[in-house]
Amino acid sequence: MGSLFGSKPSESHVIWRSGRNSDGKKKFDFEYLELWAAHFGVDFEQWTRVDHDRGDEPREQFACVFRWSKSGGQELSVGDEEWTMGSQRKPRTFIEIDEEGMVRLRGWTTETTLDVAELQLQKTVLKLKTADGTVKKLDVRKLSKQPETTSS
């Protein structure tokens, strides 16, 4: 009886703490996150950027993008002419996890940053346990489909 150091608590874990107490170092299985995203047809992206809500240094980011925005860029008009500069598709709804285990979750109407102690993937549900012990469950199908009632 006994487990290997750093072994996953379950196959469905992406983030967990290893060690006997909550001060254990966070561990990640981003390969599993990428496989999960591919299985459910979600875009998996990886980039390095500074997110000032989570830190001042550039961090590796792992993101599952559930929906992309259709437009972007800057609308400009000079006289009678109008055009869009720098338009590119941008993530609209997503979960982005940095190498420190900080999560940015953006839905249709809200965006939040969480210090996640545990993240499990259960079919299409993200189960997050924050550092303060709060448990949140989110069905990503809600992030993939635009809500029926949107006000412009």
Beta strands, then each sheet from edge to edge (+ up, - down):
strand 1: 13-17
strand 2: 26-28
strand 3: 43-49
strand 4: 59-68
strand 5: 74-78
strand 6: 81-85
strand 7: 91-98
strand 8: 102-106
strand 9: 111-122
strand 10: 125-130
strand 11: 135-139
sheet 1: 2+ 1- 9+ 8- 7+ 4- 3+
sheet 2: 2+ 1- 9+ 10- 11+
sheet 3: 5+ 6-
end
